Every structure is written in C-alpha cells, then in structure tokens.
Amino acid sequence: MHPAQRGTSRTRQVTAAVIGNALEWYDFIVYGFLSSIIARLFFPSDNEYTSLLMALATFGVGFFMRPVGGVLLGLYADRKGRKAAMQLIILLMTLAIAMIAFAPDYAAIGIGAPVLIVVARMLQGFATGGEYASATAFLVESAPANRRGLYGAWQLFGQCLAVFAGAGMGALVTHLLSPEALDSWGWRLPFVVGLLIAPVGLWMRRHMEETDDFIDARKASTDKPMGLLDVLREYRRGVLVTMGSTISGTVTFYVMLVNMPTFAHRQLGLALDQVFMVQMLAVALMTVIIPLAGLLSDRIGRRPVLFAGNLAFFLLVYPMFNWVAAAPSVERLLIMQLLLCAIIGVCFGPAPTSVAEQFPTKVRSTGLALAYNVAVMLFGGFSPFIVTWLSQTTGSAVAPAYYVLFSSLIGLIAICFLREAAPAVLERRRRRDTTLASRSI
C-alpha cells in the first residue's frame, strides 16, 4: 500500500473506532448522570436517599457482567478479529439502550420497571466489557510503532467525548425542561439520542479493516488459541499490573467525572444545570490533553508520564476537595475540576497503550479484558454507590477524596512494575547498552 493510502486508511480506522467507542460509552455513562431522576421513577421509596442508593446500585449491577462479557468477547476478538467483536458489541449496546429509553416506569407496571432497568444494565455491562479491550487492541495495532501512545490515547479520548456529550445532554434537559416534564418524558431524551445515532457507529464499524498485527499473528501461530487459564498462568504480571493501573483510573473516572454532578448537587447544594456546565468545561480540557499526553509518552516513555500524573493527582485531590467543601460554590468547583481533570488527562493519555503493551497480540484482547473488567467491576462500578454511602455515613463532604486517594496509591504502585515498551525508550536503552559494551572492551 502506498504511504499516502496507508495514512488515509489509518485515519479512517481511528475515526471509526473513536466514534463507535464514544457512542458505546455515552450510552453506558448517561445512566449515571440521570441516576437521581431514574431513582424517583423506577426505584420509589419513602426515603429519597434509599431510592438513590438503589439506582446507583443498579448502575453498579452492570459491572458484574463486565468480566463475563469482557472475557467472552475478548476471546472472540482474539480468534475472530477485532472488527467482528466491535460490530457485535455495538449491536448489543443498541438493544440495551432501547430497553432503557422505552421502559415504562414503576407507576405504570410496578416491579417490572426496575427489573427491565436491571436487565438492560446487565446487557450494557456485557457489551461494554468487551469494548475497552477490543477497541484498545484495534487502535494500538493500527498505529505506527512510534505512535502507539498517541493512537491508544484515542480510546480514552472517545470515552471523554461520551462524558462531554452526556453532561451536555444532562445540562440541556435539566435547564430547558420543568421538573414535571423532566420526570414525565424529558429524562428519556438523552437515551433516545444515543439510540438514534447508534446506526452511524454500526455502519462505520462494518467498513473497518482488520489490523495487520492480528492477521500476521494468526498466520504465524500454529498453536491452538490460548484459553483464559493459559493467559492467567503465562501473563500473570501483565494481568496484575493492568489491574492495578485500572483501579486508579476507573475510580477516578467514575468519582470525578460520572458521579460529580450528583455529588455536587446533593452534597454541596449546587444547582444541577450549573454543575453540568462545569463538568462540560473540565471534560473538554481533559479531552484535549489526553492525546497530547499519549504523544508525549511516545517520546519519553509511558512510565514517566503516568507516574508524574498519578503522583500530582494523589497530592492534590484531598486539598482541592477540602477547599471546595469549606465554601461550596460553582466557581470553586470549576477551579477544582479544571485542575484535577487536566491532571487526569495526563494520566489517561498513555494508559490504554501502556496496558496493551503488557500482552502480545495473540492474547491482547483476552488479557486486557480480563484484567481491566475485574478491576472495574470491583472498584469502579460501585464508586458512585460507595462515595454516596461514605458521604452519608461520615457526614463529610470530602468523603469521595478518601476513596480516590486509596485507588491512586494502588495505581502508583502498579506503575512501578509496568513494563516499558515505548520504542523511543527501548532504542535509547539499546544505544546506551551498546555504548557501555564498547567501552568495556
């Protein structure tokens, strides 16, 4: 293929993967943004706090299916291809979002309403479980060797587009509609929007090309495909490192991005539409920083960028929460979110490529899916539930910071054991070793 054609093909591949990825995560995340409304309609209770906890627990229920979907779809992607898996995933997510968008509420069908929501969330969890691994493997394998950090960064760029779009839809419906209209039909609009644009993602993924790395690995391998236990046994270090770094990233994502509107509204007493606007600005900044951080990791290595970002976040998150809680205001919340989301962008940039490089092509989707989804299930999915419970139990407005600090410490430890695979770093090491060897002769 001519270099110009190859460049065009890569651009098309990345665009298709990012748009489809953004649609997947938008559908999954928008539930978290609207959880306070869904709580009233589908999980009614005499105690508003109990209703919210039930809605947030349902948000977390989807994460129980993440490892199941991740492993099964990861095995499928390693055997049938990244493209085939990504097409199946978007079909499953479209079905799940349709179930939520058109589900009758508790007043209409009683107990059947929360059951429908739980089933839809489980289906979403199954589909999303395979999305991260398949899309990350696809992006990294589509990249030139010296640009894998940048290409992998588009994975979380797509997720941030989803958060931005979800916050935007949340701000729009809460600002323009009356509380009565919002409860009656307005809450469904963000889900319907996701349902309407899903065919775009499906069409784009049908026209993607399988990665050369996957095709070459399948041709070169004469052994039967590795099973889950084989991956655990032979790539234990990669699994553990990926889990550790994912714990930090997933808790940060769901506490600072997804749950922040609900937390700032309920615990700090700030207007929900203003909180959504703050979130949109902060996420927009983070979205810009992510690919820049991925590109930087191609030049100086994944580990230095990840360690610096995680350490800065660890040192600043508690003081910033404490500062906002001392005198809650939209202005203080904006400053905190801009600063912390900028640092999160630095951490997120190299993250997908750094964990993808812990596994060879033949087991990349399976290894990533297993480690990533177990960590997300255990620590990320119930983050909104945990921080809401912590805030209510302790009576402290800074309770979310405790959970984030805990996860950040695990992430810092994992980064210390990360296998550096950036070609620029490996080349510098090779030159240094050659120089030292020549001097010793």
C-alpha positions in Angstrom: 0.0 0.0 0.0 1.2 3.5 -0.9 2.3 5.5 2.2 -0.4 8.2 1.5 -3.1 5.4 1.2 -1.8 3.8 4.4 -2.1 7.1 6.2 -5.6 7.7 5.0 -6.6 4.1 5.9 -5.2 4.6 9.5 -7.1 7.9 9.9 -10.3 6.2 8.8 -9.6 3.3 11.1 -9.0 5.6 14.1 -12.1 7.7 13.3 -14.4 4.7 13.1 -13.0 3.2 16.3 -13.3 6.5 18.3 -16.8 7.4 17.1 -18.1 3.9 17.8 -16.3 3.9 21.2 -17.8 7.3 22.1 -21.3 6.0 21.3 -20.7 2.9 23.4 -19.6 4.9 26.4 -22.2 7.6 26.0 -25.0 5.0 26.3 -23.4 3.4 29.3 -22.5 6.6 31.2 -25.6 8.7 30.6 -27.4 6.5 33.2 -25.0 7.7 35.9 -25.7 11.3 35.0 -29.5 10.8 35.3 -29.5 8.5 38.3 -31.2 10.9 40.6 -34.2 11.1 38.3 -34.2 7.4 37.5 -34.2 6.7 41.2 -37.6 8.5 41.7 -39.3 6.9 38.7 -38.0 3.3 38.9 -37.0 2.8 42.5 -39.6 4.7 44.5 -39.2 4.8 48.3 -40.3 6.8 51.2 -36.7 7.7 51.7 -35.1 9.6 48.9 -31.6 8.6 50.0 -32.7 4.9 49.7 -34.0 5.4 46.2 -30.8 7.0 45.1 -28.7 4.2 46.5 -30.9 1.6 44.7 -30.5 3.5 41.4 -26.7 3.7 41.9 -26.5 0.0 42.9 -28.3 -0.7 39.6 -25.6 1.4 37.9 -23.1 -0.9 39.5 -25.0 -4.1 38.6 -24.0 -3.7 35.0 -20.4 -4.1 36.1 -21.0 -7.6 37.3 -21.4 -8.6 33.7 -18.3 -6.7 32.6 -15.8 -9.5 33.3 -18.1 -12.1 31.7 -18.6 -10.0 28.6 -15.0 -8.9 28.6 -13.6 -12.4 28.7 -16.1 -13.9 26.2 -15.8 -11.0 23.8 -12.1 -10.8 24.3 -11.6 -14.5 23.4 -13.9 -13.9 20.4 -11.8 -10.9 19.3 -8.5 -12.8 19.6 -10.0 -15.6 17.5 -12.3 -14.0 15.0 -10.8 -10.5 14.9 -11.2 -7.0 16.4 -13.6 -5.9 13.8 -16.1 -8.7 14.3 -16.1 -8.2 18.1 -16.6 -4.5 17.8 -19.6 -4.9 15.5 -21.2 -7.4 17.9 -20.6 -5.1 20.8 -22.4 -2.1 19.3 -25.4 -4.2 18.3 -25.7 -5.4 22.0 -25.4 -1.9 23.3 -28.1 -0.6 20.9 -30.5 -3.2 22.2 -29.8 -2.2 25.8 -30.2 1.5 25.3 -33.5 0.9 23.5 -34.8 -1.1 26.6 -34.0 1.9 28.9 -35.3 4.6 26.5 -38.7 3.0 26.3 -39.0 1.3 29.7 -42.3 2.0 31.5 -41.8 3.4 34.9 -42.8 2.0 38.3 -46.1 3.8 38.3 -47.1 2.1 35.1 -46.0 -1.6 35.5 -44.8 -1.9 39.1 -41.9 -4.2 39.9 -41.4 -5.0 36.2 -40.0 -1.5 35.7 -36.8 -1.9 37.9 -36.4 -5.4 36.5 -36.3 -4.0 33.0 -33.7 -1.5 34.0 -31.5 -4.1 35.7 -31.7 -6.4 32.7 -30.7 -3.6 30.4 -27.8 -2.5 32.6 -26.6 -6.1 32.7 -26.7 -6.3 28.8 -24.9 -2.9 28.7 -22.3 -4.3 31.1 -21.7 -7.4 29.0 -21.2 -5.3 25.8 -19.1 -2.6 27.4 -16.9 -5.3 29.0 -15.6 -6.2 25.5 -15.4 -2.6 24.2 -12.3 -1.4 26.0 -10.1 -4.3 25.2 -11.3 -4.7 21.6 -11.1 -1.0 20.8 -7.7 -0.6 22.5 -6.2 -3.6 20.8 -7.5 -2.3 17.5 -6.1 1.2 17.9 -2.7 0.1 19.2 -2.3 -2.5 16.4 -3.4 0.1 13.8 -0.6 2.5 14.8 2.9 3.0 13.5 5.3 1.7 16.1 6.5 5.1 17.2 2.9 6.5 17.6 1.2 3.8 19.6 0.9 6.1 22.6 -1.0 8.7 20.6 -3.2 6.1 18.9 -4.1 4.3 22.1 -4.9 7.7 23.7 -7.9 8.0 21.3 -9.5 5.2 23.3 -10.0 7.4 26.3 -10.5 10.4 24.1 -13.6 8.7 22.9 -14.7 8.0 26.4 -14.3 11.6 27.3 -16.3 12.6 24.3 -19.0 10.4 25.7 -18.8 12.1 29.2 -18.9 15.5 27.5 -21.9 14.6 25.4 -23.7 13.0 28.4 -23.0 16.1 30.5 -24.2 18.3 27.7 -27.4 16.4 27.3 -27.9 16.4 31.1 -27.4 20.2 31.2 -29.7 20.7 28.3 -32.7 18.8 29.6 -32.3 20.0 33.2 -32.0 23.6 32.1 -34.7 23.7 29.4 -37.4 21.5 30.9 -39.5 21.9 34.0 -39.1 19.3 36.8 -42.5 17.8 35.8 -41.6 17.5 32.1 -38.2 16.1 33.1 -39.8 13.3 35.2 -42.5 12.7 32.6 -40.6 12.3 29.4 -37.5 14.6 29.4 -35.2 12.1 31.1 -35.6 9.8 28.1 -34.2 12.2 25.6 -30.5 11.6 26.2 -31.1 7.8 25.8 -33.2 8.3 22.6 -30.3 10.5 21.1 -27.9 7.6 21.8 -30.3 5.2 20.2 -30.7 7.4 17.1 -27.0 7.8 16.4 -26.1 4.1 17.1 -26.6 3.1 13.4 -23.8 5.6 12.5 -21.4 3.7 14.7 -22.5 0.3 13.3 -22.2 1.5 9.7 -18.7 2.8 10.4 -17.5 -0.4 12.1 -18.8 -2.5 9.2 -16.4 -0.7 6.9 -13.3 -1.0 9.2 -10.4 -3.2 8.2 -8.8 -5.9 10.4 -5.4 -4.9 11.8 -2.3 -6.2 10.2 -0.9 -7.2 13.5 -3.8 -9.5 14.2 -3.7 -11.0 10.7 0.1 -11.6 10.9 -0.2 -13.1 14.4 -2.9 -15.5 13.3 -0.9 -16.6 10.2 2.3 -17.1 12.3 0.7 -19.1 15.1 0.4 -22.8 14.6 -0.7 -23.5 18.2 -4.4 -23.7 19.2 -5.8 -20.4 20.7 -4.9 -19.8 24.4 -7.7 -20.2 26.9 -8.4 -18.0 29.9 -6.3 -20.1 32.4 -3.4 -20.1 30.0 -3.4 -16.3 29.8 -3.6 -16.1 33.7 -0.7 -18.5 34.0 1.7 -17.2 31.4 0.9 -13.4 31.7 0.3 -13.0 35.4 2.5 -9.9 35.7 0.7 -8.2 32.9 -2.7 -9.0 34.4 -1.7 -7.7 37.8 -0.1 -4.5 36.5 -3.1 -3.8 34.3 -5.5 -4.4 37.2 -3.5 -2.0 39.5 -3.4 0.8 37.0 -7.0 0.3 36.0 -8.2 0.5 39.7 -6.7 4.1 39.9 -8.1 5.1 36.5 -11.6 3.6 36.9 -12.2 5.1 40.4 -11.0 8.5 39.2 -13.2 8.3 36.1 -16.4 7.4 38.0 -15.9 9.6 41.0 -14.5 12.7 39.4 -16.4 12.6 36.1 -19.6 10.5 36.2 -20.7 10.9 39.8 -19.6 14.5 40.3 -22.8 16.2 39.1 -24.9 14.1 41.6 -22.4 14.6 44.4 -22.1 18.4 43.8 -25.9 18.8 43.6 -26.8 16.6 46.6 -23.9 17.1 49.0 -22.7 20.6 48.2 -26.1 22.0 47.3 -25.1 23.4 43.9 -27.6 23.8 41.0 -27.6 20.8 38.8 -27.6 22.6 35.5 -24.6 24.7 36.6 -22.7 21.6 37.8 -23.3 20.0 34.4 -21.8 23.1 32.7 -18.7 22.9 35.0 -18.3 19.3 34.1 -18.5 20.0 30.4 -15.7 22.6 30.6 -13.5 20.4 32.7 -14.0 17.3 30.5 -13.4 19.4 27.4 -10.0 20.4 28.8 -9.1 16.9 29.7 -10.2 15.6 26.3 -7.7 18.0 24.6 -4.8 16.9 27.0 -5.3 13.2 26.6 -3.8 12.8 23.0 -1.0 15.3 23.9 -0.1 13.1 26.9 -0.2 10.0 24.7 2.1 11.7 22.2 4.5 12.7 25.0 4.7 9.1 26.1 5.9 8.1 22.7 8.9 10.4 23.2 9.8 10.0 26.9 8.1 6.7 27.8 4.8 5.6 29.3 6.1 5.2 32.8 7.4 8.8 33.4 4.2 10.4 32.2 2.0 8.0 34.1 3.9 8.3 37.4 4.1 12.1 37.3 0.4 12.5 36.6 -0.7 10.0 39.2 1.6 11.5 41.8 0.3 15.0 41.2 -3.3 13.8 41.4 -2.5 11.9 44.6 -1.1 15.0 46.3 -3.8 17.5 45.2 -7.1 15.7 45.3 -7.7 15.9 49.0 -6.7 19.6 49.4 -8.9 20.5 46.5 -11.9 18.6 47.8 -11.4 20.2 51.2 -11.2 23.7 49.7 -14.4 23.3 47.8 -16.3 21.7 50.7 -15.2 24.6 53.1 -17.2 27.1 51.0 -19.2 25.4 48.2 -19.6 27.5 45.1 -19.7 26.9 41.3 -16.5 29.0 41.0 -14.5 26.8 43.4 -15.9 23.6 41.8 -14.9 24.9 38.4 -11.3 25.6 39.5 -11.0 22.2 41.2 -12.4 20.3 38.2 -10.3 22.1 35.7 -7.1 21.4 37.7 -7.8 17.8 38.5 -9.2 16.9 35.1 -6.1 18.4 33.4 -4.0 16.0 35.6 -6.4 13.1 34.9 -5.9 13.9 31.2 -2.1 13.4 31.6 -2.7 10.1 33.4 -5.3 8.9 30.8 -3.2 9.7 27.7 -0.6 6.8 27.9 -2.9 4.5 29.9 -4.5 2.4 27.2 -1.3 1.8 25.3 0.7 1.1 28.4 -1.5 -1.8 29.4 -2.0 -3.1 25.9 1.8 -3.4 25.6 1.8 -5.8 28.6 0.4 -8.5 26.3 1.4 -10.0 22.9 -1.1 -9.7 20.0 -2.4 -13.2 20.2 -3.8 -12.7 23.7 -4.1 -8.9 23.9 -7.9 -8.7 23.9 -8.3 -11.5 26.4 -5.6 -10.3 28.8 -6.8 -6.7 28.7 -10.5 -7.7 29.0 -9.9 -9.9 32.0 -7.6 -7.5 34.0 -9.5 -4.4 33.1 -13.0 -5.6 33.7 -12.3 -7.4 37.0 -10.7 -4.1 38.3 -13.6 -2.0 37.0 -16.2 -4.4 38.5 -14.6 -4.4 41.9 -13.6 -0.8 42.3 -15.2 1.3 39.6 -18.8 0.3 39.1 -19.8 0.8 42.6 -17.8 4.0 43.1 -20.9 6.3 42.9 -22.6 4.0 45.5 -19.6 3.9 47.7 -19.0 7.7 47.8 -22.7 8.4 48.4 -22.7 5.9 51.3 -19.4 7.3 52.6 -20.8 10.9 52.5 -24.0 9.9 54.3 -22.2 7.7 56.9 -19.4 10.1 57.7 -21.2 13.3 57.2 -18.1 14.6 55.5 -18.3 16.4 52.2 -14.8 15.3 51.3 -15.6 11.6 51.7 -15.1 10.9 47.9 -11.5 12.0 48.3 -10.7 9.1 50.6 -11.7 6.5 48.1 -9.8 8.3 45.3 -6.7 8.5 47.4 -6.8 4.8 48.1 -7.1 3.9 44.4 -4.4 6.4 43.4 -1.9 4.7 45.8 -2.6 1.4 44.2 -2.1 2.9 40.8 1.3 4.4 41.8 2.5 1.0 43.0 1.4 -0.7 39.7 3.2 1.9 37.6 6.5 1.0 39.3 6.1 -2.6 37.9 5.0 -1.5 34.5 7.0 -3.0 31.6 8.1 0.0 29.5 7.7 -0.7 25.8 7.8 2.7 24.1 10.1 2.2 21.0 11.9 5.5 21.7 12.8 4.4 25.2 13.9 1.0 24.1 16.0 2.5 21.4 17.7 4.8 23.9 18.4 1.8 26.2 19.8 -0.2 23.2 22.2 2.7 22.4 23.3 3.1 26.0 23.9 -0.6 26.4 25.9 -0.7 23.1 28.0 2.3 24.2 28.7 0.7 27.6 29.6 -2.6 26.0 32.0 -0.9 23.6 33.7 1.0 26.4 34.2 -2.2 28.4 36.0 -3.9 25.5 
